[in-house]
Every structure is written in structure tokens, then in C-alpha cells.
Amino acid sequence: MTPSTKGASLQFRFQVYGIAVAGLGMGFLVSAAMSRTGGPFVYTLDDPYIHLAVAETILGGGYGVNAGEFASPS
């Protein structure tokens, strides 16, 4: 194994371990949140809900929080 190949292998291994640790951490946080709320995923702020509601309305052909009502949510 040449020194440049060894360095690339070490960098790749570090990236894989970093992604694995981040994924396990996120999985732990989501499972802890789900267990504390009894199953449903609850938003702690209004902003994520508003964003997803607008995205759902745009998907249905409208714009805004309420279907059939074209209004900017800002």
C-alpha cells in the first residue's frame, strides 16, 4: 500500500465512521422524541408546521396554509 493510498483509505474510513456516528445519534434523538410523545412526531415550533402545510398546499396546486386561500404565510 502506497502512502497516498493509505491516507485516502484513512480519510474514507474516518468519513464512514463519522456518518455512522451522526446517523446513530439522530436515530437516538428521534426515537427518544417518539417515545416521550407516545408515538406521534410533535413539532416544538410553529415554523416547521407552517412550512410543511405550505408545501402540502403547493403540491395540491394552491399557495398558503389554507386550501383555496391564496395568501403568503409570512
C-alpha positions as CSV (number, residue, x, y, z in Angstrom):
1,M,0.0,0.0,0.0
2,T,1.5,3.3,-1.0
3,P,1.5,6.3,1.4
4,S,-1.1,8.2,-0.8
5,T,-3.4,5.1,-0.8
6,K,-3.0,4.7,2.9
7,G,-4.0,8.4,3.5
8,A,-7.0,8.1,1.2
9,S,-8.1,4.9,3.0
10,L,-7.8,6.5,6.4
11,Q,-9.8,9.5,5.2
12,F,-12.5,7.3,3.8
13,R,-12.7,5.3,7.0
14,F,-13.0,8.5,9.0
15,Q,-15.9,9.7,6.8
16,V,-17.7,6.4,7.1
17,Y,-17.3,6.4,10.9
18,G,-18.4,10.0,11.1
19,I,-21.6,9.4,9.1
20,A,-22.3,6.3,11.1
21,V,-22.0,8.1,14.4
22,A,-24.1,11.0,13.2
23,G,-26.8,8.6,11.9
24,L,-26.9,6.7,15.2
25,G,-27.1,10.0,17.1
26,M,-30.0,11.2,15.0
27,G,-31.7,7.8,15.3
28,F,-31.4,8.0,19.1
29,L,-32.8,11.5,19.2
30,V,-35.8,10.7,17.0
31,S,-36.6,7.5,19.0
32,A,-36.3,9.4,22.3
33,A,-38.7,12.1,21.0
34,M,-41.1,9.5,19.7
35,S,-41.1,7.6,23.0
36,R,-41.7,10.7,25.0
37,T,-44.7,11.8,23.0
38,G,-46.3,8.3,22.9
39,G,-45.7,7.8,19.1
40,P,-46.7,10.9,17.1
41,F,-44.0,13.2,16.0
42,V,-44.7,16.6,17.6
43,Y,-43.3,19.9,16.3
44,T,-41.9,22.2,19.0
45,L,-42.3,25.4,17.0
46,D,-44.9,26.7,14.5
47,D,-42.4,27.3,11.8
48,P,-41.9,23.6,10.7
49,Y,-45.6,23.1,10.7
50,I,-46.3,26.2,8.6
51,H,-43.5,25.2,6.1
52,L,-44.9,21.7,5.7
53,A,-48.5,23.0,5.4
54,V,-47.5,25.4,2.7
55,A,-45.6,22.6,0.9
56,E,-48.6,20.4,1.0
57,T,-50.9,23.2,-0.3
58,I,-48.4,23.9,-3.2
59,L,-48.4,20.2,-4.0
60,G,-52.2,20.4,-4.3
61,G,-52.0,23.4,-6.6
62,G,-52.5,26.3,-4.2
63,Y,-50.4,28.6,-2.2
64,G,-50.7,29.4,1.5
65,V,-51.7,27.5,4.7
66,N,-55.4,27.0,3.9
67,A,-56.5,25.2,0.8
68,G,-58.3,27.5,-1.6
69,E,-57.0,30.6,0.1
70,F,-54.0,32.2,-1.7
71,A,-52.1,34.0,1.0
72,S,-48.4,34.4,1.9
73,P,-47.8,32.7,5.2
74,S,-45.1,35.2,6.2
